[in-house]
Amino acid sequence: MFHDRILDQRTPGPWLDAGCGRRTFPDWRSRDEQALRAAGVRVVGCDTDVEALREYAPPGLVCAADLTSLPFGDETFRYVISSMVFEHLVAPGRAVEELARVTCRGGRILVHTVHSLHYLAFLARATPHRVHEWAVGKIEGRASVDVYPTCYRANSERRLARLFEDNGCRRTWGGAITDLPVHVPYPGLFWVVLVWGVLETRLARLPVLGQMLRPNLVMEFERVD
């Protein structure tokens, strides 16, 4: 949904991928990324993980920078995207202030992050970071250096919307969304997790309980001030 929304925009000009890591698009959507660039989009990536930036693909302009202190001029970018970054921010208010500052008036900011009301987010807050490293390594095969500490200081619809509204932006699209679980590489658990994922998407339609069964936030804001 996040990447589909990006493709829907296709606004030519400079874009910022805030917290880009090693890629803006996953490998299996590389053709979509090529189409985006062919449409005149110039993506600039920034991240605090220098090692990840060295492996950024496809080759492009990147810089080491913290979201709370971006090295760009006011109103530099037509579109700003940030995927799975906000749950790690220690000072999300300052980060939003900076993202709004470098976005052109009339430009958009698209955020994809963890929904703090989901039960897995509660579980993550209740367990130490080394447990997260172990779990992500087992389930997703990621190295521990790619598992970052989480804070969840701006991870509800209300909190995220308030931060952007306080910085001259209005919400234009999105909210808490349902999703199927990631692949579990154990034959005995795969079908259990898959069936639970389908059931979870159904239960997420309920008014109150549904908030605890929507694992992600995908929200877009327009800078108006």
C-alpha atoms as an extended CHARMM CRD file, in Angstrom:
* protein
*
       225  EXT
         1         1  MET       CA              0.0000000000        0.0000000000        0.0000000000  PROA      1               0.0000000000
         2         2  PHE       CA              2.8520000000        2.3610000000        0.8720000000  PROA      2               0.0000000000
         3         3  HSD       CA              4.6700000000        1.8020000000       -2.4150000000  PROA      3               0.0000000000
         4         4  ASP       CA              1.4310000000        1.8560000000       -4.4200000000  PROA      4               0.0000000000
         5         5  ARG       CA              0.7170000000        5.2840000000       -2.9670000000  PROA      5               0.0000000000
         6         6  ILE       CA              4.1790000000        6.4470000000       -4.0110000000  PROA      6               0.0000000000
         7         7  LEU       CA              3.5310000000        5.2740000000       -7.5700000000  PROA      7               0.0000000000
         8         8  ASP       CA              0.1690000000        7.0650000000       -7.6200000000  PROA      8               0.0000000000
         9         9  GLN       CA              1.9230000000       10.3880000000       -7.0080000000  PROA      9               0.0000000000
        10        10  ARG       CA              4.7850000000       10.3200000000       -9.5330000000  PROA      10              0.0000000000
        11        11  THR       CA              5.3920000000       14.0370000000       -8.9500000000  PROA      11              0.0000000000
        12        12  PRO       CA              8.4950000000       14.9420000000      -10.9930000000  PROA      12              0.0000000000
        13        13  GLY       CA             11.3180000000       16.6360000000       -9.1270000000  PROA      13              0.0000000000
        14        14  PRO       CA             13.4350000000       16.0080000000       -6.0320000000  PROA      14              0.0000000000
        15        15  TRP       CA             12.1190000000       13.5580000000       -3.4380000000  PROA      15              0.0000000000
        16        16  LEU       CA             13.5010000000       12.6870000000       -0.0120000000  PROA      16              0.0000000000
        17        17  ASP       CA             13.5560000000        9.1550000000        1.3790000000  PROA      17              0.0000000000
        18        18  ALA       CA             13.9530000000        9.9010000000        5.0890000000  PROA      18              0.0000000000
        19        19  GLY       CA             15.5790000000        6.8640000000        6.6920000000  PROA      19              0.0000000000
        20        20  CYS       CA             16.1700000000        5.1030000000        3.3850000000  PROA      20              0.0000000000
        21        21  GLY       CA             18.3470000000        2.2340000000        4.6610000000  PROA      21              0.0000000000
        22        22  ARG       CA             19.6250000000        0.0520000000        1.8280000000  PROA      22              0.0000000000
        23        23  ARG       CA             16.7110000000        0.5180000000       -0.5690000000  PROA      23              0.0000000000
        24        24  THR       CA             13.7170000000        2.7300000000       -1.2660000000  PROA      24              0.0000000000
        25        25  PHE       CA             11.8280000000       -0.0760000000       -3.0350000000  PROA      25              0.0000000000
        26        26  PRO       CA             12.1500000000       -3.8060000000       -2.2570000000  PROA      26              0.0000000000
        27        27  ASP       CA             13.9100000000       -5.9750000000       -4.8380000000  PROA      27              0.0000000000
        28        28  TRP       CA             10.6520000000       -7.4250000000       -6.1380000000  PROA      28              0.0000000000
        29        29  ARG       CA              9.4290000000       -3.9040000000       -7.0510000000  PROA      29              0.0000000000
        30        30  SER       CA             12.5740000000       -2.7290000000       -8.8170000000  PROA      30              0.0000000000
        31        31  ARG       CA             10.6710000000       -2.1750000000      -12.0730000000  PROA      31              0.0000000000
        32        32  ASP       CA              8.2980000000        0.1870000000      -10.3000000000  PROA      32              0.0000000000
        33        33  GLU       CA             11.2790000000        2.1100000000       -8.9920000000  PROA      33              0.0000000000
        34        34  GLN       CA             12.6830000000        2.3790000000      -12.5050000000  PROA      34              0.0000000000
        35        35  ALA       CA              9.3180000000        3.6680000000      -13.7560000000  PROA      35              0.0000000000
        36        36  LEU       CA              9.2980000000        6.2810000000      -11.0280000000  PROA      36              0.0000000000
        37        37  ARG       CA             12.7360000000        7.5320000000      -12.0000000000  PROA      37              0.0000000000
        38        38  ALA       CA             11.7500000000        7.5190000000      -15.6860000000  PROA      38              0.0000000000
        39        39  ALA       CA              8.8740000000        9.8400000000      -14.7600000000  PROA      39              0.0000000000
        40        40  GLY       CA             11.3840000000       12.4650000000      -13.5920000000  PROA      40              0.0000000000
        41        41  VAL       CA             11.5770000000       11.6450000000       -9.8960000000  PROA      41              0.0000000000
        42        42  ARG       CA             15.0090000000       12.2130000000       -8.3310000000  PROA      42              0.0000000000
        43        43  VAL       CA             15.2610000000       10.4230000000       -4.9910000000  PROA      43              0.0000000000
        44        44  VAL       CA             17.7020000000       11.6050000000       -2.3180000000  PROA      44              0.0000000000
        45        45  GLY       CA             18.1960000000        9.1580000000        0.5480000000  PROA      45              0.0000000000
        46        46  CYS       CA             19.2860000000        9.9820000000        4.0780000000  PROA      46              0.0000000000
        47        47  ASP       CA             19.9330000000        7.7470000000        7.0650000000  PROA      47              0.0000000000
        48        48  THR       CA             22.0720000000        7.6050000000       10.1920000000  PROA      48              0.0000000000
        49        49  ASP       CA             23.3130000000        4.1010000000        9.2930000000  PROA      49              0.0000000000
        50        50  VAL       CA             26.3900000000        4.8340000000        7.1690000000  PROA      50              0.0000000000
        51        51  GLU       CA             26.9970000000        1.1570000000        6.3960000000  PROA      51              0.0000000000
        52        52  ALA       CA             23.4930000000        0.8380000000        4.9810000000  PROA      52              0.0000000000
        53        53  LEU       CA             24.0290000000        3.9410000000        2.8420000000  PROA      53              0.0000000000
        54        54  ARG       CA             27.1710000000        2.4390000000        1.3550000000  PROA      54              0.0000000000
        55        55  GLU       CA             25.0330000000       -0.4250000000        0.0510000000  PROA      55              0.0000000000
        56        56  TYR       CA             22.1420000000        1.7600000000       -1.1440000000  PROA      56              0.0000000000
        57        57  ALA       CA             20.7450000000        0.4370000000       -4.4320000000  PROA      57              0.0000000000
        58        58  PRO       CA             20.2630000000        1.4570000000       -7.1100000000  PROA      58              0.0000000000
        59        59  PRO       CA             23.1540000000        3.9440000000       -6.9310000000  PROA      59              0.0000000000
        60        60  GLY       CA             21.9210000000        7.4210000000       -6.1110000000  PROA      60              0.0000000000
        61        61  LEU       CA             22.5080000000       10.5080000000       -4.0310000000  PROA      61              0.0000000000
        62        62  VAL       CA             22.5530000000        9.7100000000       -0.3020000000  PROA      62              0.0000000000
        63        63  CYS       CA             23.8030000000       11.4510000000        2.8130000000  PROA      63              0.0000000000
        64        64  ALA       CA             24.3260000000       10.5700000000        6.4630000000  PROA      64              0.0000000000
        65        65  ALA       CA             21.8920000000       12.6920000000        8.4410000000  PROA      65              0.0000000000
        66        66  ASP       CA             19.6230000000       12.5740000000       11.4540000000  PROA      66              0.0000000000
        67        67  LEU       CA             15.9770000000       13.4310000000       10.8000000000  PROA      67              0.0000000000
        68        68  THR       CA             16.0990000000       15.9840000000       13.5970000000  PROA      68              0.0000000000
        69        69  SER       CA             18.7790000000       17.9860000000       11.7520000000  PROA      69              0.0000000000
        70        70  LEU       CA             18.4890000000       17.6800000000        7.9810000000  PROA      70              0.0000000000
        71        71  PRO       CA             21.2070000000       19.2940000000        5.8230000000  PROA      71              0.0000000000
        72        72  PHE       CA             18.7730000000       20.6530000000        3.2230000000  PROA      72              0.0000000000
        73        73  GLY       CA             17.3390000000       24.0780000000        2.5250000000  PROA      73              0.0000000000
        74        74  ASP       CA             13.7390000000       25.0790000000        3.1700000000  PROA      74              0.0000000000
        75        75  GLU       CA             11.1840000000       23.7120000000        0.6770000000  PROA      75              0.0000000000
        76        76  THR       CA             13.7070000000       21.5290000000       -1.1560000000  PROA      76              0.0000000000
        77        77  PHE       CA             11.5420000000       18.4640000000       -1.8710000000  PROA      77              0.0000000000
        78        78  ARG       CA              8.2520000000       17.9140000000       -3.6870000000  PROA      78              0.0000000000
        79        79  TYR       CA              7.5740000000       14.6230000000       -1.9220000000  PROA      79              0.0000000000
        80        80  VAL       CA              8.9720000000       13.0950000000        1.2720000000  PROA      80              0.0000000000
        81        81  ILE       CA              8.6150000000        9.4260000000        2.1750000000  PROA      81              0.0000000000
        82        82  SER       CA              9.5710000000        7.5650000000        5.3430000000  PROA      82              0.0000000000
        83        83  SER       CA              9.0910000000        3.8320000000        5.8500000000  PROA      83              0.0000000000
        84        84  MET       CA              9.5220000000        2.0320000000        9.1740000000  PROA      84              0.0000000000
        85        85  VAL       CA             11.4420000000        4.8910000000       10.7710000000  PROA      85              0.0000000000
        86        86  PHE       CA              9.0660000000        6.7340000000       13.1140000000  PROA      86              0.0000000000
        87        87  GLU       CA              8.9400000000        3.8960000000       15.6400000000  PROA      87              0.0000000000
        88        88  HSD       CA             12.6690000000        4.4650000000       16.2270000000  PROA      88              0.0000000000
        89        89  LEU       CA             12.5800000000        8.2520000000       16.7240000000  PROA      89              0.0000000000
        90        90  VAL       CA             13.5940000000        9.5760000000       20.1350000000  PROA      90              0.0000000000
        91        91  ALA       CA             12.4390000000       13.1250000000       19.2510000000  PROA      91              0.0000000000
        92        92  PRO       CA              9.6030000000       12.7170000000       16.7120000000  PROA      92              0.0000000000
        93        93  GLY       CA              8.3760000000       16.2790000000       17.1720000000  PROA      93              0.0000000000
        94        94  ARG       CA             11.6870000000       17.7060000000       16.0390000000  PROA      94              0.0000000000
        95        95  ALA       CA             11.8520000000       15.2200000000       13.1490000000  PROA      95              0.0000000000
        96        96  VAL       CA              8.3980000000       16.2160000000       11.8920000000  PROA      96              0.0000000000
        97        97  GLU       CA              9.3770000000       19.8760000000       12.1520000000  PROA      97              0.0000000000
        98        98  GLU       CA             12.3960000000       19.1980000000        9.9300000000  PROA      98              0.0000000000
        99        99  LEU       CA             10.4610000000       17.0730000000        7.4210000000  PROA      99              0.0000000000
       100       100  ALA       CA              7.8410000000       19.8110000000        7.0820000000  PROA      100             0.0000000000
       101       101  ARG       CA             10.5450000000       22.4610000000        6.6960000000  PROA      101             0.0000000000
       102       102  VAL       CA             12.2480000000       20.7470000000        3.7460000000  PROA      102             0.0000000000
       103       103  THR       CA              8.9240000000       19.9990000000        1.9930000000  PROA      103             0.0000000000
       104       104  CYS       CA              7.5970000000       22.4880000000       -0.5530000000  PROA      104             0.0000000000
       105       105  ARG       CA              4.2660000000       24.1600000000        0.1570000000  PROA      105             0.0000000000
       106       106  GLY       CA              1.6980000000       21.9440000000       -1.4920000000  PROA      106             0.0000000000
       107       107  GLY       CA              4.1110000000       19.0080000000       -1.2830000000  PROA      107             0.0000000000
       108       108  ARG       CA              3.2920000000       15.7350000000        0.4390000000  PROA      108             0.0000000000
       109       109  ILE       CA              4.8290000000       13.6510000000        3.2270000000  PROA      109             0.0000000000
       110       110  LEU       CA              4.0390000000        9.9190000000        3.3160000000  PROA      110             0.0000000000
       111       111  VAL       CA              4.7490000000        7.9410000000        6.4960000000  PROA      111             0.0000000000
       112       112  HSD       CA              4.6850000000        4.1770000000        7.0010000000  PROA      112             0.0000000000
       113       113  THR       CA              5.2990000000        2.9920000000       10.5500000000  PROA      113             0.0000000000
       114       114  VAL       CA              4.2240000000        0.5610000000       13.2680000000  PROA      114             0.0000000000
       115       115  HSD       CA              0.8520000000        1.0810000000       14.9470000000  PROA      115             0.0000000000
       116       116  SER       CA              1.5620000000        1.2870000000       18.6780000000  PROA      116             0.0000000000
       117       117  LEU       CA             -1.9150000000       -0.0100000000       19.6070000000  PROA      117             0.0000000000
       118       118  HSD       CA             -1.3050000000       -3.3580000000       17.9120000000  PROA      118             0.0000000000
       119       119  TYR       CA             -0.6270000000       -6.2550000000       20.2900000000  PROA      119             0.0000000000
       120       120  LEU       CA              2.7950000000       -6.9420000000       18.7460000000  PROA      120             0.0000000000
       121       121  ALA       CA              3.8640000000       -3.3760000000       19.5530000000  PROA      121             0.0000000000
       122       122  PHE       CA              2.8200000000       -3.9410000000       23.1730000000  PROA      122             0.0000000000
       123       123  LEU       CA              4.8640000000       -7.1470000000       23.1770000000  PROA      123             0.0000000000
       124       124  ALA       CA              7.8700000000       -5.3210000000       21.7080000000  PROA      124             0.0000000000
       125       125  ARG       CA              7.7310000000       -2.6780000000       24.4410000000  PROA      125             0.0000000000
       126       126  ALA       CA              7.6020000000       -5.3840000000       27.1040000000  PROA      126             0.0000000000
       127       127  THR       CA             10.7070000000       -7.2450000000       25.8930000000  PROA      127             0.0000000000
       128       128  PRO       CA             14.3970000000       -6.2240000000       25.7150000000  PROA      128             0.0000000000
       129       129  HSD       CA             16.0880000000       -5.3190000000       22.4470000000  PROA      129             0.0000000000
       130       130  ARG       CA             18.0910000000       -8.5530000000       22.3160000000  PROA      130             0.0000000000
       131       131  VAL       CA             14.8050000000      -10.4570000000       22.0450000000  PROA      131             0.0000000000
       132       132  HSD       CA             13.8540000000       -8.3080000000       19.0340000000  PROA      132             0.0000000000
       133       133  GLU       CA             17.1970000000       -9.1110000000       17.4040000000  PROA      133             0.0000000000
       134       134  TRP       CA             16.6550000000      -12.8330000000       17.9370000000  PROA      134             0.0000000000
       135       135  ALA       CA             13.0400000000      -12.8340000000       16.7100000000  PROA      135             0.0000000000
       136       136  VAL       CA             13.7030000000      -10.7550000000       13.5890000000  PROA      136             0.0000000000
       137       137  GLY       CA             16.7410000000      -12.8790000000       12.7700000000  PROA      137             0.0000000000
       138       138  LYS       CA             14.7290000000      -16.0990000000       13.0480000000  PROA      138             0.0000000000
       139       139  ILE       CA             11.6310000000      -14.8920000000       11.1880000000  PROA      139             0.0000000000
       140       140  GLU       CA             12.9910000000      -12.4300000000        8.6250000000  PROA      140             0.0000000000
       141       141  GLY       CA             16.6200000000      -13.5240000000        8.3860000000  PROA      141             0.0000000000
       142       142  ARG       CA             17.9090000000      -10.0130000000        9.0740000000  PROA      142             0.0000000000
       143       143  ALA       CA             21.2660000000       -9.4290000000       10.7490000000  PROA      143             0.0000000000
       144       144  SER       CA             21.2260000000       -7.9160000000       14.2400000000  PROA      144             0.0000000000
       145       145  VAL       CA             22.9000000000       -4.7390000000       12.9390000000  PROA      145             0.0000000000
       146       146  ASP       CA             19.7210000000       -4.0830000000       10.9200000000  PROA      146             0.0000000000
       147       147  VAL       CA             17.4660000000       -4.2990000000       13.9850000000  PROA      147             0.0000000000
       148       148  TYR       CA             17.2280000000       -0.9030000000       15.6670000000  PROA      148             0.0000000000
       149       149  PRO       CA             15.8660000000        0.0640000000       19.1080000000  PROA      149             0.0000000000
       150       150  THR       CA             12.2330000000        1.1890000000       19.1540000000  PROA      150             0.0000000000
       151       151  CYS       CA             10.5650000000        4.0240000000       21.0820000000  PROA      151             0.0000000000
       152       152  TYR       CA              6.9590000000        4.2810000000       19.7490000000  PROA      152             0.0000000000
       153       153  ARG       CA              6.6550000000        7.9750000000       20.6620000000  PROA      153             0.0000000000
       154       154  ALA       CA              4.5710000000        8.9740000000       17.6250000000  PROA      154             0.0000000000
       155       155  ASN       CA              2.8330000000        5.7820000000       16.5970000000  PROA      155             0.0000000000
       156       156  SER       CA             -0.8790000000        6.3530000000       16.8150000000  PROA      156             0.0000000000
       157       157  GLU       CA             -3.1390000000        8.0470000000       14.2730000000  PROA      157             0.0000000000
       158       158  ARG       CA             -3.9690000000       10.8420000000       16.6920000000  PROA      158             0.0000000000
       159       159  ARG       CA             -0.3840000000       11.5060000000       17.7740000000  PROA      159             0.0000000000
       160       160  LEU       CA              1.0240000000       11.4410000000       14.2460000000  PROA      160             0.0000000000
       161       161  ALA       CA             -1.7240000000       13.7020000000       12.9120000000  PROA      161             0.0000000000
       162       162  ARG       CA             -1.2310000000       16.1850000000       15.7590000000  PROA      162             0.0000000000
       163       163  LEU       CA              2.5220000000       16.4080000000       15.1660000000  PROA      163             0.0000000000
       164       164  PHE       CA              2.0650000000       17.2220000000       11.4950000000  PROA      164             0.0000000000
       165       165  GLU       CA             -0.8300000000       19.6200000000       12.1070000000  PROA      165             0.0000000000
       166       166  ASP       CA              1.3390000000       21.5110000000       14.5790000000  PROA      166             0.0000000000
       167       167  ASN       CA              3.8790000000       21.9710000000       11.7780000000  PROA      167             0.0000000000
       168       168  GLY       CA              1.6140000000       23.3630000000        9.1000000000  PROA      168             0.0000000000
       169       169  CYS       CA              0.4640000000       20.1120000000        7.4750000000  PROA      169             0.0000000000
       170       170  ARG       CA             -2.9720000000       18.6180000000        6.9710000000  PROA      170             0.0000000000
       171       171  ARG       CA             -3.8230000000       14.9410000000        6.7670000000  PROA      171             0.0000000000
       172       172  THR       CA             -4.9480000000       13.9550000000        3.2680000000  PROA      172             0.0000000000
       173       173  TRP       CA             -5.0470000000       10.1590000000        3.2700000000  PROA      173             0.0000000000
       174       174  GLY       CA             -4.4930000000        6.9320000000        5.2050000000  PROA      174             0.0000000000
       175       175  GLY       CA             -4.6840000000        5.6060000000        8.7370000000  PROA      175             0.0000000000
       176       176  ALA       CA             -4.2760000000        2.3110000000       10.6030000000  PROA      176             0.0000000000
       177       177  ILE       CA             -4.3140000000       -0.6470000000        8.2140000000  PROA      177             0.0000000000
       178       178  THR       CA             -4.5500000000       -4.4290000000        8.4020000000  PROA      178             0.0000000000
       179       179  ASP       CA             -1.9640000000       -6.7550000000        6.9220000000  PROA      179             0.0000000000
       180       180  LEU       CA             -1.1370000000      -10.4320000000        6.5700000000  PROA      180             0.0000000000
       181       181  PRO       CA              1.8220000000      -11.5580000000        8.7120000000  PROA      181             0.0000000000
       182       182  VAL       CA              5.3070000000      -11.9500000000        7.2860000000  PROA      182             0.0000000000
       183       183  HSD       CA              6.3530000000      -15.4040000000        6.1040000000  PROA      183             0.0000000000
       184       184  VAL       CA              7.2450000000      -17.7030000000        8.9980000000  PROA      184             0.0000000000
       185       185  PRO       CA              9.9600000000      -20.1220000000        7.7940000000  PROA      185             0.0000000000
       186       186  TYR       CA              8.7890000000      -23.1090000000        9.8280000000  PROA      186             0.0000000000
       187       187  PRO       CA              6.4130000000      -25.6040000000        8.1620000000  PROA      187             0.0000000000
       188       188  GLY       CA              4.5630000000      -26.3700000000       11.3770000000  PROA      188             0.0000000000
       189       189  LEU       CA              3.8180000000      -22.7120000000       12.1050000000  PROA      189             0.0000000000
       190       190  PHE       CA              3.3220000000      -21.2870000000        8.6390000000  PROA      190             0.0000000000
       191       191  TRP       CA             -0.3220000000      -22.2810000000        8.2230000000  PROA      191             0.0000000000
       192       192  VAL       CA             -1.1800000000      -21.3920000000       11.8130000000  PROA      192             0.0000000000
       193       193  VAL       CA              0.1960000000      -17.8890000000       11.3310000000  PROA      193             0.0000000000
       194       194  LEU       CA             -1.4470000000      -17.5160000000        7.9280000000  PROA      194             0.0000000000
       195       195  VAL       CA             -4.8840000000      -18.5500000000        9.2250000000  PROA      195             0.0000000000
       196       196  TRP       CA             -4.4950000000      -16.2060000000       12.2020000000  PROA      196             0.0000000000
       197       197  GLY       CA             -3.5050000000      -13.3940000000        9.8230000000  PROA      197             0.0000000000
       198       198  VAL       CA             -6.6590000000      -13.8700000000        7.7480000000  PROA      198             0.0000000000
       199       199  LEU       CA             -8.7750000000      -13.9870000000       10.9010000000  PROA      199             0.0000000000
       200       200  GLU       CA             -7.0550000000      -10.8670000000       12.2150000000  PROA      200             0.0000000000
       201       201  THR       CA             -7.9140000000       -8.8860000000        9.0830000000  PROA      201             0.0000000000
       202       202  ARG       CA            -11.5680000000       -9.8350000000        9.5930000000  PROA      202             0.0000000000
       203       203  LEU       CA            -11.6360000000       -8.9270000000       13.2750000000  PROA      203             0.0000000000
       204       204  ALA       CA             -9.8660000000       -5.6370000000       12.5340000000  PROA      204             0.0000000000
       205       205  ARG       CA            -13.1400000000       -4.3490000000       11.0890000000  PROA      205             0.0000000000
       206       206  LEU       CA            -14.6630000000       -4.2250000000       14.5700000000  PROA      206             0.0000000000
       207       207  PRO       CA            -14.9530000000       -0.6900000000       16.0310000000  PROA      207             0.0000000000
       208       208  VAL       CA            -12.8530000000       -0.9480000000       19.2330000000  PROA      208             0.0000000000
       209       209  LEU       CA            -11.0170000000       -4.2610000000       19.0700000000  PROA      209             0.0000000000
       210       210  GLY       CA            -10.0100000000       -3.4700000000       15.4940000000  PROA      210             0.0000000000
       211       211  GLN       CA             -7.5140000000       -0.8390000000       16.6270000000  PROA      211             0.0000000000
       212       212  MET       CA             -5.4590000000       -3.5450000000       18.3470000000  PROA      212             0.0000000000
       213       213  LEU       CA             -5.4480000000       -5.6930000000       15.1970000000  PROA      213             0.0000000000
       214       214  ARG       CA             -4.1080000000       -3.1640000000       12.7060000000  PROA      214             0.0000000000
       215       215  PRO       CA             -0.3100000000       -3.4790000000       12.7610000000  PROA      215             0.0000000000
       216       216  ASN       CA              0.6410000000       -0.5580000000       10.5130000000  PROA      216             0.0000000000
       217       217  LEU       CA              0.0530000000        3.1320000000        9.9860000000  PROA      217             0.0000000000
       218       218  VAL       CA              0.2620000000        4.5310000000        6.4630000000  PROA      218             0.0000000000
       219       219  MET       CA             -0.5890000000        8.2230000000        6.4610000000  PROA      219             0.0000000000
       220       220  GLU       CA             -0.0270000000       11.0870000000        4.0460000000  PROA      220             0.0000000000
       221       221  PHE       CA              0.1100000000       14.7900000000        4.8410000000  PROA      221             0.0000000000
       222       222  GLU       CA              0.2110000000       17.9420000000        2.7260000000  PROA      222             0.0000000000
       223       223  ARG       CA              2.2200000000       20.9730000000        3.7620000000  PROA      223             0.0000000000
       224       224  VAL       CA             -0.1800000000       23.9210000000        3.6020000000  PROA      224             0.0000000000
       225       225  ASP       CA              1.5700000000       26.5330000000        5.7760000000  PROA      225             0.0000000000
